[in-house]
């Protein structure tokens, strides 16, 4: 499965990779991953990760799990866990195929066993990793070279503007948001921190009457989330360098506070340096 190669593709992204773990993922995550791949004309890949740490834990007699609906504690059983993994993977494969088919795009799906964080760290910078935000993504985003989209468990809206925290005219964040807005037929919301002021690139002739601007205090994630909600935006794009101290925590907070997916891409320094492609999981 190969997607087309548009000349203006931001940073030459290659794939959208949705990772699913033992607990599964909401249908909205599959739809959003498929939309992102469709808008950017990328390959779409689903990966179900069998967490080997859980399987190892099931081999110990002291390990217990709380069972519903009986509300009883029972011994972790590795055979039952593997069967649950297979059922969840089958459901994920079906949901991904359905979401891709609805948009007329192809998709692939694979099942891997290992440490989810380590598998994410092996993705190259040309991938966009999609994960469901569930109270934080500790270490995952910091160890991953790929761009990352955090999806809230219950996204607030599926329509509206594409928002971006815009700090550089030629940055990856603005380029990606502009491409998404153009291909989704959406307005573009520029969130300008502090006294930032940028001139829009002329490439692509994006209509000026579809560009909105909101100014917020620099580094204020609460103000950014409020701007996203006030404009009823559907997605927020940020650069890692905007929140250099802890980009993973900022992205997690923004996804939870705004109620929309947060796409975190490389910052200006990362774009210039480039990244060597690592071993692929797919």
C-alpha positions, 0 to 999 in steps of 0.5 A: 500500500503506497500513498501519493507523494504530494509536493507540499507534504509537511516534512515528508511524512510517510505514515499515520500509525495508530497504536492500540494496547490491551484495553483497546481504543475508542472508535473515534481514535480510528476515525481521526487517524483515518482522517489525518491519513486522508487529509495528508495523503499518507499510508495508514497503519494500525498496530496492536501491541501485546504488552509483554510485561503483562504477560510476564506478570501473568506467570506469577501466582501472586498476580490478580485481576479484578473481574467484571461484572462479578466484581471478584478478584481472580488469578491472572491467566496467561492463556486467557490474556492472550485470548483477550489480546487476540479478540481486542486486536481483531476488533481494532483491525475491523474498526480501522478497516471500516474507518479507512473504507469510509474515506476511500483509503487503504490500511494495514494492520499488524500485531506485535509483542513488546514494550509499547514505549520501546516500540514507539521509540523505534518509529522514524521521524517520518511517521505520525504516531496516534495514541489515545490520551488517558491521563498522561503519556509518560516518557512515550513522546519524549522517546519518540522521534515521530510526530504524535497525535494525542486523542482524547477518549471523547473528542469534543467535536468532529468539525471546525477550524484547524488550530495551531500555536504559531511561533514561526512562519516556516515552522513545521507546526504552521506548515502542517496545520495549513496543509490540514486546513486546506485539505479538510476545507476548514478555517485556520486558527492562528494562536499567537503567544505573547507578542508573536506576529507572523505573516502567512506563507503565500504558497497555496493561496489559502483564503485570508478570510478563513484565517482567524487569530487569537493572542494568548500569554506565552506558555499559557496552556490554559489560555491556549485550550480556551482559545481552541474551545472558544473557536470550536476548533477540531484539532490543535497543532503544536511544535515540541519546541514550543514547550521545550521543558516538557512537551509530552506533559503540555500536549497531554494537558492541552488534549484534556483541557481542550477536548480535541486531538493535539498533534505534536510535530518537530520544532525548528531546531529538529527540522534543521538537524533532521533525524536518522530513520530508525528500524520500523515496527511495521 
